[in-house]
Every structure is written in structure tokens, then in C-alpha cells.
């Protein structure tokens, strides 16, 4: 009569394999730190312009620069710098005048870019940073078992992705926001100063209003 022991052993091995495969898909991050963090990438875009004998930019070159800024959709968070081999103040003033239309302040130093900049030309560099969270959303967990009480692989994806999308200056994710000078502080405190220095409305006493009928209003 055939025995059933080999069948029982095969069933036990199969059940162990299923348990182990389920453990392989469990969450393993036992901390509250998200595995997927924002990644900041920086890219440089350049435009070479011709300068005049006095170092300034001709009207045509200024229009060309303004058109390039519009095409780049220049906005807060972009960094604009000048690579000028002669360091002409007139060149910088011409470029600053165009950048001011986009509320951009020219940076003091320019990054290293490919290619030489020859006298008679100036290179304008737009440095743009973008932030993203690679690997999100993450649904890689194949098991609901959570023996270590770990967070899911996709934990923090929504928060970090929204943060990367909403921060205006992506470089703030790397080094934090820095102060912008006393002018901003003074402007933000104007409302507080006005509230503190305003005279109380009841200082001169309450206004007395008559409730009697006006003359000639009755018999």
C-alpha cells in the first residue's frame, strides 16, 4: 500500500516556500525616515552676445537677450550670471537692465561652462535647478505581513513629492533658505509698527449722538 509521507513532505516544503516568499516582500524600513528623498539637479544654459566698443549691448542684442529670457520662462529660483572676459561695467549694466524686467538680480560669479568666451562677446548663464523624487510612488511591497512594524516602501512619497514641486527655489532643499537683508525685515514689520503706534480709537471719548426728534418734526 503506498505511503502518504512524501506527499506531506512536499506540501510542507511548498508552504515554507510561500511563507519565505511573502517575507521577502515585506516592508523593512523600521524608521520614520522616508526612503525616497527629493533629488535636486542643476543645469546651466548659456547665450553668447556681441558687445559694442564701449562694452554695452546694442538694442538688437538686448532684445535677443530679453527674448531668450522669455523663452526660458525666467522666474524666481533661476540664477543669472555673466561670464565677461573684460569685466566691463557697461556690459553688466546692460544685462542687469534686461534682467530687472524679470525681477532677477545678477549673481556675482558665473559657473564654469564649456567653450571659451572671446573679447568682444559676453556669455549670459542661466542656472536652473529642478527637484524630483525618483521611485515614487513605490508599491513594491508584495505582502501585508509586517513583523517589524516597519513603514511601507512608499512612505513619505506624497509629502516629499509635493515639497519638491512647491518649493520656489529648489536649492533651498539643499542648503536651506538664506536671509535677504534688512529691507525685507523692515517691510514685513511695517504692519506691526503701524498697529503699535496707532492711537486708540477711544482716546478722545465716545461720540454723543442725540436720540431726540429734530426741530419741527412733530406737533
PyMOL commands that set and color helices and strands:
alter all, ss='L'
color gray80, all
select helices_A, chain A and resi 5-24+59-71+89-100+157-166+172-175+182-188+190-197
alter helices_A, ss='H'
color red, helices_A
select strands_A, chain A and resi 39-50+79-83+121-132
alter strands_A, ss='S'
color yellow, strands_A
deselect
rebuild
show_as cartoon
